Amino acid sequence: MADRLTTSCDIESRPDWDELLENVTIRSPEDIRKAAYFLHDIAQAKGFRVALCADISSRRPMVDAEGNSLNADIFGWVQQRERWWQDAQYALHSPVPRACRYESEPFWCDESGFHGSASNGFLDDIDVTSYFANKSKMNGRHSHLIIVPVYLPFGQISANSFPWTGDHADSFPQQFARYGNLFGALTRRLISGYVSVSRKSSHIAPNCRLSKREAECIRWASIGKTDEEIGEIISVCRSTVRYHISRAAEKLQAVNRTQTVFKATQLGYLGNSY
């Protein structure tokens, strides 16, 4: 196909990272298809398939400039039982997107659970038994996956996996060590570009800057503190707390306290509130 690139560069040792990243860079909708093909070709050459999800909170499939599904048309998930993006409950009941909420670096998965470069107790607590027991789901016959989470602006989380098609499962940790960072870098570049060119609306006011006091009040509100309690904590009166939260709502174009907290969280003003 004319829009498909070859993967002639050496990715086994000392890869030309600039060239690799350029080939998955998306600057316009017209770049989506060739970037997806490039990622597909590299993964396939190494014994992996590709499954991408730009937003685990949305059922909207990833598509090219013509509206064709990337997962079906390019990555080959064509059987009805494989079309996980059409399952409205997938992001809620599947352990893969759940795990991507708890980890930001590439990790891998098999029937015994999730494994990464560093210990993560949240991943250890996730039961993957039913996921691998039900072979009709997305993982199909694949028993090992490299998983790449991508954290995006406004709190969006992208969950992506690379199911392994090879044999000799005992060698998979070496496969992850060899290709985990490669797939991670390429996927982050592709997904960030895709989301950028696909975003159709601005739901947060541009150049919104909260003051230190406004962010502080919202942070305490986000963990359930009342205006009076917040006032006692930061040594101001209740009316002052209300003023700061009201000002923050105006800046964020929020209609109520809940939305104010939500939008402030999306912009990273609150950090880890717990």
Summary of the structure (lengths in Angstrom):
residues: 274
radius of gyration: 21.5
end to end distance: 51.0
largest distance: 67.4
contacts: 790
relative contact order: 0.12
helix: 47%
strand: 10%
